[in-house]
Amino acid sequence: MSFDKSSDLQLIKSKKIQDLFAFRVSVFNDLRGSIYTTYLKTKFHNYLPSDLEFVHDKFSQSKKNVLRGLHGDNKTWKLVTCVYGEIQQVVVDCRPDSNSYMQWESYIINSKDQIVLLVPPNFANGYCALSDDAVYHYKLAYIGDYHDVDDQFVIKWNDSRLNIKWMTDRPILNQRDK
């Protein structure tokens, strides 16, 4: 049996935020292009509640300087990454009883540094497209109905309590994120 190096996922624990996990992805490149794995049930089963599994996938495509977020809810686990282009991913701990309440962590995700983040419920999540085009993927795990826009909380992208160092001075925002 051969070992597929494109399915390696190396755990990176957040230095700031308890319960936030990142996984560095091994990318296999050859003359045809590249291949990598962003999800293996056997790798993630220790990080999700036992009664939960991923049930919903979404993609969003953004132009340079588009900033989406910061959004979250109280029941959805998200596995997020950038599958094309480059983004700055930001995650904020919004759990009032947490030692890292309102602290944030930022990651640059692109084809050279392919990372997937497992974002628990009660965390805000947002990203800014740094390349001309970026495609963002999120895999969702929840019980019951999906918490869509009306059921989510929003934190302003430039909330002065957070002082997030976004990598754009002129983000392109929709009305909800302004």
VMD Tcl script that builds the backbone (N, CA, C; Angstrom):
set m [mol new atoms 534]
animate dup $m
set s [atomselect $m all]
$s set {name element resname resid chain x y z} {
  {N N MET 1 A 0.847 -1.175 0.000}
  {CA C MET 1 A 0.000 0.000 0.000}
  {C C MET 1 A 0.894 1.240 0.000}
  {N N SER 2 A 0.663 2.148 -0.939}
  {CA C SER 2 A 1.481 3.354 -0.996}
  {C C SER 2 A 0.864 4.444 -0.127}
  {N N PHE 3 A 1.716 5.315 0.374}
  {CA C PHE 3 A 1.280 6.405 1.239}
  {C C PHE 3 A 1.070 7.650 0.389}
  {N N ASP 4 A -0.113 8.234 0.460}
  {CA C ASP 4 A -0.453 9.418 -0.311}
  {C C ASP 4 A -0.070 10.671 0.472}
  {N N LYS 5 A 1.040 11.294 0.100}
  {CA C LYS 5 A 1.514 12.482 0.818}
  {C C LYS 5 A 0.570 13.665 0.649}
  {N N SER 6 A -0.306 13.626 -0.357}
  {CA C SER 6 A -1.227 14.745 -0.553}
  {C C SER 6 A -2.364 14.730 0.464}
  {N N SER 7 A -2.411 13.715 1.328}
  {CA C SER 7 A -3.460 13.689 2.358}
  {C C SER 7 A -2.907 13.979 3.753}
  {N N ASP 8 A -1.650 14.421 3.843}
  {CA C ASP 8 A -1.076 14.799 5.132}
  {C C ASP 8 A -1.687 16.116 5.613}
  {N N LEU 9 A -2.094 16.124 6.869}
  {CA C LEU 9 A -2.608 17.334 7.503}
  {C C LEU 9 A -1.873 17.485 8.834}
  {N N GLN 10 A -1.064 18.533 8.963}
  {CA C GLN 10 A -0.275 18.765 10.168}
  {C C GLN 10 A -1.002 19.751 11.075}
  {N N LEU 11 A -1.276 19.358 12.320}
  {CA C LEU 11 A -1.978 20.198 13.279}
  {C C LEU 11 A -1.124 21.388 13.710}
  {N N ILE 12 A -1.736 22.569 13.713}
  {CA C ILE 12 A -1.110 23.787 14.217}
  {C C ILE 12 A -2.087 24.368 15.237}
  {N N LYS 13 A -1.735 24.327 16.517}
  {CA C LYS 13 A -2.610 24.905 17.534}
  {C C LYS 13 A -2.414 26.413 17.572}
  {N N SER 14 A -3.496 27.122 17.753}
  {CA C SER 14 A -3.418 28.576 17.875}
  {C C SER 14 A -2.645 28.936 19.141}
  {N N LYS 15 A -1.771 29.906 19.040}
  {CA C LYS 15 A -1.018 30.375 20.205}
  {C C LYS 15 A -1.848 31.323 21.068}
  {N N LYS 16 A -2.902 31.895 20.492}
  {CA C LYS 16 A -3.714 32.881 21.192}
  {C C LYS 16 A -5.052 32.339 21.679}
  {N N ILE 17 A -5.660 31.458 20.885}
  {CA C ILE 17 A -7.060 31.117 21.112}
  {C C ILE 17 A -7.230 29.612 21.331}
  {N N GLN 18 A -7.682 29.265 22.522}
  {CA C GLN 18 A -7.967 27.865 22.830}
  {C C GLN 18 A -9.127 27.390 21.954}
  {N N ASP 19 A -9.057 26.171 21.492}
  {CA C ASP 19 A -10.095 25.519 20.686}
  {C C ASP 19 A -10.117 25.955 19.226}
  {N N LEU 20 A -9.155 26.756 18.789}
  {CA C LEU 20 A -9.018 27.088 17.375}
  {C C LEU 20 A -7.859 26.271 16.824}
  {N N PHE 21 A -8.148 25.477 15.802}
  {CA C PHE 21 A -7.129 24.601 15.238}
  {C C PHE 21 A -6.952 24.882 13.747}
  {N N ALA 22 A -5.708 24.931 13.338}
  {CA C ALA 22 A -5.350 25.045 11.930}
  {C C ALA 22 A -4.608 23.779 11.539}
  {N N PHE 23 A -4.714 23.436 10.280}
  {CA C PHE 23 A -4.025 22.262 9.755}
  {C C PHE 23 A -3.296 22.671 8.490}
  {N N ARG 24 A -1.974 22.493 8.492}
  {CA C ARG 24 A -1.184 22.750 7.298}
  {C C ARG 24 A -1.335 21.540 6.387}
  {N N VAL 25 A -1.607 21.816 5.144}
  {CA C VAL 25 A -1.901 20.793 4.150}
  {C C VAL 25 A -0.639 20.485 3.349}
  {N N SER 26 A -0.399 19.205 3.093}
  {CA C SER 26 A 0.695 18.817 2.204}
  {C C SER 26 A 0.183 18.845 0.770}
  {N N VAL 27 A 0.855 19.620 -0.055}
  {CA C VAL 27 A 0.469 19.748 -1.452}
  {C C VAL 27 A 1.466 18.954 -2.287}
  {N N PHE 28 A 0.944 18.074 -3.135}
  {CA C PHE 28 A 1.791 17.310 -4.053}
  {C C PHE 28 A 1.758 17.999 -5.412}
  {N N ASN 29 A 2.929 18.379 -5.907}
  {CA C ASN 29 A 3.052 19.048 -7.208}
  {C C ASN 29 A 3.822 18.164 -8.175}
  {N N ASP 30 A 3.391 18.173 -9.409}
  {CA C ASP 30 A 4.161 17.546 -10.483}
  {C C ASP 30 A 3.863 18.305 -11.778}
  {N N LEU 31 A 4.299 17.772 -12.903}
  {CA C LEU 31 A 4.145 18.497 -14.162}
  {C C LEU 31 A 2.690 18.739 -14.544}
  {N N ARG 32 A 1.758 18.014 -13.962}
  {CA C ARG 32 A 0.332 18.185 -14.272}
  {C C ARG 32 A -0.307 19.314 -13.475}
  {N N GLY 33 A 0.294 19.650 -12.316}
  {CA C GLY 33 A -0.294 20.648 -11.422}
  {C C GLY 33 A -0.122 20.197 -9.986}
  {N N SER 34 A -1.181 20.300 -9.197}
  {CA C SER 34 A -1.073 19.937 -7.788}
  {C C SER 34 A -2.337 19.218 -7.321}
  {N N ILE 35 A -2.185 18.529 -6.172}
  {CA C ILE 35 A -3.307 17.853 -5.538}
  {C C ILE 35 A -3.081 17.892 -4.027}
  {N N TYR 36 A -4.166 18.095 -3.276}
  {CA C TYR 36 A -4.076 18.119 -1.823}
  {C C TYR 36 A -5.429 17.775 -1.230}
  {N N THR 37 A -5.408 17.404 0.040}
  {CA C THR 37 A -6.609 17.034 0.773}
  {C C THR 37 A -6.876 18.086 1.836}
  {N N THR 38 A -8.128 18.536 1.949}
  {CA C THR 38 A -8.486 19.499 2.988}
  {C C THR 38 A -9.344 18.882 4.078}
  {N N TYR 39 A -9.848 17.679 3.861}
  {CA C TYR 39 A -10.681 17.045 4.876}
  {C C TYR 39 A -10.524 15.533 4.819}
  {N N LEU 40 A -10.238 14.953 5.961}
  {CA C LEU 40 A -10.255 13.506 6.173}
  {C C LEU 40 A -11.009 13.272 7.478}
  {N N LYS 41 A -12.087 12.538 7.430}
  {CA C LYS 41 A -12.892 12.312 8.627}
  {C C LYS 41 A -12.035 11.774 9.770}
  {N N THR 42 A -11.097 10.884 9.470}
  {CA C THR 42 A -10.257 10.302 10.522}
  {C C THR 42 A -9.357 11.335 11.187}
  {N N LYS 43 A -9.011 12.394 10.494}
  {CA C LYS 43 A -8.177 13.454 11.077}
  {C C LYS 43 A -8.988 14.411 11.943}
  {N N PHE 44 A -10.247 14.648 11.574}
  {CA C PHE 44 A -11.040 15.676 12.237}
  {C C PHE 44 A -11.989 15.140 13.298}
  {N N HIS 45 A -12.179 13.829 13.376}
  {CA C HIS 45 A -13.167 13.294 14.323}
  {C C HIS 45 A -12.830 13.621 15.784}
  {N N ASN 46 A -11.573 13.828 16.108}
  {CA C ASN 46 A -11.186 14.178 17.481}
  {C C ASN 46 A -11.477 15.636 17.834}
  {N N TYR 47 A -11.772 16.466 16.851}
  {CA C TYR 47 A -11.943 17.894 17.085}
  {C C TYR 47 A -13.409 18.340 17.029}
  {N N LEU 48 A -14.275 17.500 16.495}
  {CA C LEU 48 A -15.704 17.794 16.426}
  {C C LEU 48 A -16.441 17.023 17.511}
  {N N PRO 49 A -17.568 17.545 18.018}
  {CA C PRO 49 A -18.392 16.741 18.929}
  {C C PRO 49 A -18.790 15.429 18.245}
  {N N SER 50 A -18.899 14.366 18.999}
  {CA C SER 50 A -19.116 13.032 18.423}
  {C C SER 50 A -20.432 12.906 17.660}
  {N N ASP 51 A -21.434 13.718 17.986}
  {CA C ASP 51 A -22.730 13.614 17.314}
  {C C ASP 51 A -22.829 14.521 16.079}
  {N N LEU 52 A -21.711 15.051 15.626}
  {CA C LEU 52 A -21.724 16.035 14.545}
  {C C LEU 52 A -20.880 15.571 13.377}
  {N N GLU 53 A -21.345 15.866 12.168}
  {CA C GLU 53 A -20.527 15.639 10.985}
  {C C GLU 53 A -20.805 16.745 9.981}
  {N N PHE 54 A -19.900 16.901 9.046}
  {CA C PHE 54 A -20.058 17.953 8.050}
  {C C PHE 54 A -21.205 17.597 7.109}
  {N N VAL 55 A -22.083 18.591 6.854}
  {CA C VAL 55 A -23.297 18.338 6.080}
  {C C VAL 55 A -23.516 19.332 4.944}
  {N N HIS 56 A -22.651 20.329 4.807}
  {CA C HIS 56 A -22.963 21.434 3.900}
  {C C HIS 56 A -21.649 22.069 3.436}
  {N N ASP 57 A -21.484 22.247 2.146}
  {CA C ASP 57 A -20.303 22.911 1.604}
  {C C ASP 57 A -20.726 24.165 0.863}
  {N N LYS 58 A -19.934 25.230 0.994}
  {CA C LYS 58 A -20.188 26.472 0.274}
  {C C LYS 58 A -18.871 27.003 -0.281}
  {N N PHE 59 A -18.973 27.724 -1.387}
  {CA C PHE 59 A -17.834 28.408 -1.986}
  {C C PHE 59 A -18.225 29.861 -2.208}
  {N N SER 60 A -17.255 30.761 -2.062}
  {CA C SER 60 A -17.487 32.139 -2.482}
  {C C SER 60 A -16.267 32.609 -3.257}
  {N N GLN 61 A -16.526 33.387 -4.292}
  {CA C GLN 61 A -15.470 33.928 -5.129}
  {C C GLN 61 A -15.428 35.424 -4.880}
  {N N SER 62 A -14.237 35.960 -4.668}
  {CA C SER 62 A -14.092 37.373 -4.349}
  {C C SER 62 A -12.971 38.007 -5.154}
  {N N LYS 63 A -13.163 39.264 -5.481}
  {CA C LYS 63 A -12.138 40.047 -6.155}
  {C C LYS 63 A -11.211 40.671 -5.103}
  {N N LYS 64 A -10.072 41.156 -5.551}
  {CA C LYS 64 A -9.082 41.743 -4.654}
  {C C LYS 64 A -9.711 42.830 -3.769}
  {N N ASN 65 A -9.343 42.807 -2.491}
  {CA C ASN 65 A -9.774 43.752 -1.461}
  {C C ASN 65 A -11.206 43.555 -0.981}
  {N N VAL 66 A -11.916 42.547 -1.490}
  {CA C VAL 66 A -13.229 42.232 -0.928}
  {C C VAL 66 A -12.998 41.661 0.464}
  {N N LEU 67 A -13.704 42.206 1.436}
  {CA C LEU 67 A -13.617 41.735 2.810}
  {C C LEU 67 A -15.000 41.224 3.202}
  {N N ARG 68 A -15.055 39.954 3.575}
  {CA C ARG 68 A -16.316 39.313 3.975}
  {C C ARG 68 A -16.211 38.947 5.448}
  {N N GLY 69 A -17.098 39.487 6.247}
  {CA C GLY 69 A -17.108 39.165 7.665}
  {C C GLY 69 A -16.925 40.419 8.487}
  {N N LEU 70 A -16.986 40.227 9.690}
  {CA C LEU 70 A -16.805 39.054 10.553}
  {C C LEU 70 A -18.190 38.523 10.966}
  {N N HIS 71 A -18.454 37.238 10.709}
  {CA C HIS 71 A -19.754 36.635 10.967}
  {C C HIS 71 A -19.575 35.376 11.808}
  {N N GLY 72 A -20.623 35.006 12.524}
  {CA C GLY 72 A -20.614 33.757 13.278}
  {C C GLY 72 A -22.003 33.409 13.768}
  {N N ASP 73 A -22.119 32.257 14.407}
  {CA C ASP 73 A -23.367 31.847 15.048}
  {C C ASP 73 A -23.038 30.932 16.213}
  {N N ASN 74 A -24.055 30.442 16.879}
  {CA C ASN 74 A -23.823 29.670 18.107}
  {C C ASN 74 A -23.909 28.170 17.936}
  {N N LYS 75 A -23.939 27.668 16.690}
  {CA C LYS 75 A -24.033 26.218 16.542}
  {C C LYS 75 A -23.208 25.616 15.410}
  {N N THR 76 A -22.690 26.427 14.512}
  {CA C THR 76 A -22.033 25.897 13.318}
  {C C THR 76 A -20.523 25.790 13.485}
  {N N TRP 77 A -20.003 24.607 13.179}
  {CA C TRP 77 A -18.565 24.393 13.048}
  {C C TRP 77 A -18.232 24.612 11.582}
  {N N LYS 78 A -17.132 25.306 11.302}
  {CA C LYS 78 A -16.730 25.592 9.924}
  {C C LYS 78 A -15.300 25.126 9.698}
  {N N LEU 79 A -15.087 24.472 8.582}
  {CA C LEU 79 A -13.746 24.121 8.130}
  {C C LEU 79 A -13.506 24.985 6.904}
  {N N VAL 80 A -12.583 25.954 7.006}
  {CA C VAL 80 A -12.446 26.970 5.964}
  {C C VAL 80 A -11.047 26.963 5.359}
  {N N THR 81 A -10.994 27.327 4.074}
  {CA C THR 81 A -9.718 27.460 3.380}
  {C C THR 81 A -9.904 28.276 2.113}
  {N N CYS 82 A -8.810 28.610 1.492}
  {CA C CYS 82 A -8.807 29.274 0.190}
  {C C CYS 82 A -8.327 28.239 -0.831}
  {N N VAL 83 A -9.141 27.947 -1.843}
  {CA C VAL 83 A -8.765 26.936 -2.827}
  {C C VAL 83 A -8.163 27.545 -4.088}
  {N N TYR 84 A -8.260 28.867 -4.224}
  {CA C TYR 84 A -7.654 29.552 -5.362}
  {C C TYR 84 A -7.338 30.986 -4.947}
  {N N GLY 85 A -6.154 31.452 -5.268}
  {CA C GLY 85 A -5.768 32.813 -4.942}
  {C C GLY 85 A -5.145 32.901 -3.561}
  {N N GLU 86 A -5.305 34.058 -2.939}
  {CA C GLU 86 A -4.713 34.290 -1.623}
  {C C GLU 86 A -5.662 35.144 -0.789}
  {N N ILE 87 A -5.784 34.774 0.484}
  {CA C ILE 87 A -6.639 35.513 1.411}
  {C C ILE 87 A -5.925 35.744 2.729}
  {N N GLN 88 A -6.429 36.731 3.456}
  {CA C GLN 88 A -6.107 36.889 4.866}
  {C C GLN 88 A -7.349 36.431 5.619}
  {N N GLN 89 A -7.214 35.379 6.392}
  {CA C GLN 89 A -8.303 34.808 7.183}
  {C C GLN 89 A -8.169 35.296 8.618}
  {N N VAL 90 A -9.259 35.795 9.195}
  {CA C VAL 90 A -9.259 36.255 10.581}
  {C C VAL 90 A -10.360 35.529 11.340}
  {N N VAL 91 A -10.032 35.087 12.549}
  {CA C VAL 91 A -10.984 34.410 13.426}
  {C C VAL 91 A -10.950 35.110 14.785}
  {N N VAL 92 A -12.142 35.395 15.346}
  {CA C VAL 92 A -12.268 36.087 16.626}
  {C C VAL 92 A -13.030 35.192 17.598}
  {N N ASP 93 A -12.500 35.032 18.799}
  {CA C ASP 93 A -13.173 34.261 19.847}
  {C C ASP 93 A -14.257 35.150 20.468}
  {N N CYS 94 A -15.519 34.754 20.311}
  {CA C CYS 94 A -16.657 35.541 20.821}
  {C C CYS 94 A -17.356 34.845 21.988}
  {N N ARG 95 A -16.670 33.937 22.637}
  {CA C ARG 95 A -17.238 33.227 23.795}
  {C C ARG 95 A -16.939 34.050 25.047}
  {N N PRO 96 A -17.970 34.661 25.684}
  {CA C PRO 96 A -17.742 35.546 26.834}
  {C C PRO 96 A -17.017 34.872 28.001}
  {N N ASP 97 A -17.155 33.570 28.151}
  {CA C ASP 97 A -16.516 32.872 29.274}
  {C C ASP 97 A -15.117 32.355 28.950}
  {N N SER 98 A -14.598 32.697 27.776}
  {CA C SER 98 A -13.286 32.210 27.339}
  {C C SER 98 A -12.165 33.131 27.821}
  {N N ASN 99 A -11.010 32.542 28.106}
  {CA C ASN 99 A -9.822 33.337 28.460}
  {C C ASN 99 A -9.327 34.173 27.288}
  {N N SER 100 A -9.719 33.794 26.070}
  {CA C SER 100 A -9.286 34.537 24.886}
  {C C SER 100 A -10.440 35.315 24.240}
  {N N TYR 101 A -11.442 35.668 25.057}
  {CA C TYR 101 A -12.599 36.422 24.574}
  {C C TYR 101 A -12.158 37.692 23.859}
  {N N MET 102 A -12.677 37.875 22.649}
  {CA C MET 102 A -12.424 39.023 21.770}
  {C C MET 102 A -10.965 39.133 21.312}
  {N N GLN 103 A -10.235 38.047 21.406}
  {CA C GLN 103 A -8.908 37.996 20.795}
  {C C GLN 103 A -9.065 37.405 19.400}
  {N N TRP 104 A -8.135 37.765 18.522}
  {CA C TRP 104 A -8.225 37.317 17.138}
  {C C TRP 104 A -6.899 36.739 16.680}
  {N N GLU 105 A -7.007 35.939 15.653}
  {CA C GLU 105 A -5.827 35.358 15.016}
  {C C GLU 105 A -5.998 35.511 13.514}
  {N N SER 106 A -4.900 35.753 12.823}
  {CA C SER 106 A -4.910 35.984 11.383}
  {C C SER 106 A -3.985 34.980 10.695}
  {N N TYR 107 A -4.383 34.512 9.528}
  {CA C TYR 107 A -3.604 33.559 8.730}
  {C C TYR 107 A -3.615 34.023 7.278}
  {N N ILE 108 A -2.505 33.845 6.593}
  {CA C ILE 108 A -2.455 34.031 5.150}
  {C C ILE 108 A -2.565 32.635 4.544}
  {N N ILE 109 A -3.535 32.472 3.651}
  {CA C ILE 109 A -3.748 31.166 3.025}
  {C C ILE 109 A -3.639 31.334 1.518}
  {N N ASN 110 A -2.793 30.507 0.900}
  {CA C ASN 110 A -2.597 30.514 -0.550}
  {C C ASN 110 A -2.027 29.165 -0.968}
  {N N SER 111 A -1.704 29.014 -2.239}
  {CA C SER 111 A -1.204 27.725 -2.725}
  {C C SER 111 A 0.179 27.383 -2.176}
  {N N LYS 112 A 0.956 28.385 -1.756}
  {CA C LYS 112 A 2.273 28.117 -1.177}
  {C C LYS 112 A 2.182 27.726 0.289}
  {N N ASP 113 A 1.160 28.203 0.981}
  {CA C ASP 113 A 0.954 27.874 2.391}
  {C C ASP 113 A -0.515 27.512 2.575}
  {N N GLN 114 A -0.847 26.302 2.173}
  {CA C GLN 114 A -2.227 25.831 2.196}
  {C C GLN 114 A -2.591 25.399 3.611}
  {N N ILE 115 A -3.561 26.077 4.187}
  {CA C ILE 115 A -4.010 25.824 5.555}
  {C C ILE 115 A -5.521 25.664 5.540}
  {N N VAL 116 A -6.039 24.777 6.390}
  {CA C VAL 116 A -7.471 24.728 6.665}
  {C C VAL 116 A -7.651 25.026 8.150}
  {N N LEU 117 A -8.691 25.796 8.469}
  {CA C LEU 117 A -8.978 26.176 9.853}
  {C C LEU 117 A -10.294 25.557 10.287}
  {N N LEU 118 A -10.296 24.991 11.479}
  {CA C LEU 118 A -11.521 24.478 12.072}
  {C C LEU 118 A -12.018 25.526 13.061}
  {N N VAL 119 A -13.111 26.187 12.702}
  {CA C VAL 119 A -13.656 27.299 13.483}
  {C C VAL 119 A -14.889 26.813 14.243}
  {N N PRO 120 A -14.837 26.806 15.578}
  {CA C PRO 120 A -15.970 26.344 16.370}
  {C C PRO 120 A -17.122 27.357 16.397}
  {N N PRO 121 A -18.286 26.943 16.911}
  {CA C PRO 121 A -19.388 27.889 17.122}
  {C C PRO 121 A -18.955 29.005 18.075}
  {N N ASN 122 A -19.635 30.128 17.984}
  {CA C ASN 122 A -19.380 31.305 18.817}
  {C C ASN 122 A -18.026 31.961 18.537}
  {N N PHE 123 A -17.533 31.749 17.334}
  {CA C PHE 123 A -16.362 32.446 16.838}
  {C C PHE 123 A -16.805 33.256 15.624}
  {N N ALA 124 A -16.270 34.458 15.458}
  {CA C ALA 124 A -16.510 35.236 14.242}
  {C C ALA 124 A -15.410 34.889 13.244}
  {N N ASN 125 A -15.776 34.928 11.992}
  {CA C ASN 125 A -14.925 34.450 10.937}
  {C C ASN 125 A -15.028 35.432 9.764}
  {N N GLY 126 A -13.884 35.833 9.214}
  {CA C GLY 126 A -13.909 36.704 8.055}
  {C C GLY 126 A -12.626 36.600 7.264}
  {N N TYR 127 A -12.684 37.077 6.031}
  {CA C TYR 127 A -11.473 37.047 5.219}
  {C C TYR 127 A -11.465 38.205 4.241}
  {N N CYS 128 A -10.263 38.524 3.788}
  {CA C CYS 128 A -10.052 39.554 2.777}
  {C C CYS 128 A -9.273 38.928 1.626}
  {N N ALA 129 A -9.760 39.131 0.398}
  {CA C ALA 129 A -9.066 38.618 -0.788}
  {C C ALA 129 A -7.846 39.495 -1.069}
  {N N LEU 130 A -6.686 38.871 -1.130}
  {CA C LEU 130 A -5.437 39.590 -1.382}
  {C C LEU 130 A -4.990 39.496 -2.841}
  {N N SER 131 A -5.465 38.479 -3.537}
  {CA C SER 131 A -5.122 38.293 -4.949}
  {C C SER 131 A -6.246 38.867 -5.823}
  {N N ASP 132 A -6.003 38.971 -7.127}
  {CA C ASP 132 A -7.017 39.520 -8.039}
  {C C ASP 132 A -8.327 38.744 -7.954}
  {N N ASP 133 A -8.231 37.441 -7.780}
  {CA C ASP 133 A -9.386 36.563 -7.584}
  {C C ASP 133 A -9.047 35.576 -6.483}
  {N N ALA 134 A -10.021 35.246 -5.669}
  {CA C ALA 134 A -9.820 34.234 -4.629}
  {C C ALA 134 A -11.110 33.422 -4.500}
  {N N VAL 135 A -10.952 32.121 -4.314}
  {CA C VAL 135 A -12.102 31.245 -4.088}
  {C C VAL 135 A -11.950 30.641 -2.701}
  {N N TYR 136 A -12.964 30.869 -1.900}
  {CA C TYR 136 A -13.004 30.476 -0.493}
  {C C TYR 136 A -13.960 29.295 -0.361}
  {N N HIS 137 A -13.539 28.307 0.410}
  {CA C HIS 137 A -14.378 27.120 0.635}
  {C C HIS 137 A -14.647 26.978 2.111}
  {N N TYR 138 A -15.912 26.743 2.470}
  {CA C TYR 138 A -16.217 26.401 3.841}
  {C C TYR 138 A -17.134 25.213 3.886}
  {N N LYS 139 A -16.769 24.291 4.761}
  {CA C LYS 139 A -17.473 23.048 5.016}
  {C C LYS 139 A -18.129 23.235 6.374}
  {N N LEU 140 A -19.434 22.961 6.463}
  {CA C LEU 140 A -20.203 23.290 7.654}
  {C C LEU 140 A -20.754 22.040 8.336}
  {N N ALA 141 A -20.688 22.039 9.670}
  {CA C ALA 141 A -21.264 20.968 10.489}
  {C C ALA 141 A -22.196 21.611 11.505}
  {N N TYR 142 A -23.434 21.132 11.557}
  {CA C TYR 142 A -24.419 21.660 12.493}
  {C C TYR 142 A -25.559 20.666 12.615}
  {N N ILE 143 A -26.346 20.826 13.654}
  {CA C ILE 143 A -27.539 20.007 13.846}
  {C C ILE 143 A -28.744 20.898 13.597}
  {N N GLY 144 A -29.743 20.369 12.913}
  {CA C GLY 144 A -30.939 21.159 12.608}
  {C C GLY 144 A -30.748 21.965 11.348}
  {N N ASP 145 A -31.452 23.085 11.291}
  {CA C ASP 145 A -31.391 23.949 10.120}
  {C C ASP 145 A -30.137 24.814 10.144}
  {N N TYR 146 A -29.721 25.217 8.966}
  {CA C TYR 146 A -28.559 26.084 8.810}
  {C C TYR 146 A -28.868 27.481 9.338}
  {N N HIS 147 A -27.960 28.043 10.128}
  {CA C HIS 147 A -28.075 29.432 10.586}
  {C C HIS 147 A -27.597 30.337 9.466}
  {N N ASP 148 A -28.526 30.894 8.741}
  {CA C ASP 148 A -28.164 31.784 7.644}
  {C C ASP 148 A -28.082 33.222 8.150}
  {N N VAL 149 A -27.998 34.157 7.254}
  {CA C VAL 149 A -27.726 35.560 7.547}
  {C C VAL 149 A -28.541 36.096 8.726}
  {N N ASP 150 A -29.844 35.828 8.765}
  {CA C ASP 150 A -30.702 36.392 9.813}
  {C C ASP 150 A -30.393 35.848 11.204}
  {N N ASP 151 A -29.761 34.686 11.283}
  {CA C ASP 151 A -29.470 34.058 12.572}
  {C C ASP 151 A -28.023 34.248 13.018}
  {N N GLN 152 A -27.232 34.963 12.241}
  {CA C GLN 152 A -25.816 35.132 12.548}
  {C C GLN 152 A -25.565 36.451 13.270}
  {N N PHE 153 A -24.469 36.482 14.032}
  {CA C PHE 153 A -24.030 37.758 14.597}
  {C C PHE 153 A -22.947 38.332 13.697}
  {N N VAL 154 A -22.808 39.639 13.734}
  {CA C VAL 154 A -21.836 40.340 12.900}
  {C C VAL 154 A -21.025 41.279 13.793}
  {N N ILE 155 A -19.738 41.283 13.587}
  {CA C ILE 155 A -18.846 42.249 14.231}
  {C C ILE 155 A -18.269 43.105 13.111}
  {N N LYS 156 A -18.275 44.397 13.306}
  {CA C LYS 156 A -17.750 45.297 12.286}
  {C C LYS 156 A -16.282 44.981 12.012}
  {N N TRP 157 A -15.902 44.942 10.762}
  {CA C TRP 157 A -14.567 44.548 10.329}
  {C C TRP 157 A -13.470 45.380 10.989}
  {N N ASN 158 A -13.770 46.643 11.312}
  {CA C ASN 158 A -12.755 47.523 11.915}
  {C C ASN 158 A -13.138 47.918 13.340}
  {N N ASP 159 A -13.801 47.029 14.053}
  {CA C ASP 159 A -14.201 47.272 15.448}
  {C C ASP 159 A -12.975 47.682 16.264}
  {N N SER 160 A -13.051 48.824 16.916}
  {CA C SER 160 A -11.893 49.367 17.644}
  {C C SER 160 A -11.494 48.512 18.848}
  {N N ARG 161 A -12.411 47.684 19.362}
  {CA C ARG 161 A -12.055 46.782 20.477}
  {C C ARG 161 A -11.062 45.715 20.024}
  {N N LEU 162 A -11.097 45.381 18.752}
  {CA C LEU 162 A -10.258 44.301 18.232}
  {C C LEU 162 A -8.951 44.803 17.642}
  {N N ASN 163 A -8.995 45.931 16.938}
  {CA C ASN 163 A -7.813 46.493 16.297}
  {C C ASN 163 A -7.134 45.479 15.366}
  {N N ILE 164 A -7.942 44.840 14.524}
  {CA C ILE 164 A -7.420 43.851 13.575}
  {C C ILE 164 A -6.558 44.553 12.532}
  {N N LYS 165 A -5.426 43.966 12.233}
  {CA C LYS 165 A -4.499 44.493 11.229}
  {C C LYS 165 A -4.822 43.850 9.874}
  {N N TRP 166 A -5.865 44.372 9.218}
  {CA C TRP 166 A -6.224 43.862 7.893}
  {C C TRP 166 A -5.164 44.293 6.875}
  {N N MET 167 A -5.010 43.518 5.835}
  {CA C MET 167 A -3.978 43.785 4.837}
  {C C MET 167 A -4.510 44.602 3.664}
  {N N THR 168 A -5.510 45.423 3.924}
  {CA C THR 168 A -6.024 46.358 2.939}
  {C C THR 168 A -6.447 47.635 3.655}
  {N N ASP 169 A -6.242 48.759 3.000}
  {CA C ASP 169 A -6.686 50.043 3.542}
  {C C ASP 169 A -8.072 50.418 3.023}
  {N N ARG 170 A -8.454 49.813 1.899}
  {CA C ARG 170 A -9.732 50.137 1.268}
  {C C ARG 170 A -10.513 48.871 0.958}
  {N N PRO 171 A -11.100 48.258 1.971}
  {CA C PRO 171 A -11.848 47.038 1.709}
  {C C PRO 171 A -13.135 47.314 0.930}
  {N N ILE 172 A -13.507 46.359 0.112}
  {CA C ILE 172 A -14.789 46.394 -0.595}
  {C C ILE 172 A -15.752 45.598 0.271}
  {N N LEU 173 A -16.805 46.272 0.764}
  {CA C LEU 173 A -17.725 45.681 1.733}
  {C C LEU 173 A -19.157 45.724 1.196}
  {N N ASN 174 A -19.961 44.742 1.611}
  {CA C ASN 174 A -21.382 44.850 1.346}
  {C C ASN 174 A -22.023 45.636 2.472}
  {N N GLN 175 A -23.294 45.927 2.372}
  {CA C GLN 175 A -23.978 46.763 3.360}
  {C C GLN 175 A -23.933 46.139 4.740}
  {N N ARG 176 A -24.116 44.830 4.816}
  {CA C ARG 176 A -24.121 44.123 6.103}
  {C C ARG 176 A -22.798 44.294 6.861}
  {N N ASP 177 A -21.686 44.277 6.134}
  {CA C ASP 177 A -20.373 44.341 6.772}
  {C C ASP 177 A -19.901 45.767 7.058}
  {N N LYS 178 A -20.591 46.753 6.496}
  {CA C LYS 178 A -20.218 48.156 6.783}
  {C C LYS 178 A -20.627 48.513 8.182}
}
mol reanalyze $m
mol bondsrecalc $m
mol representation Tube
mol addrep $m
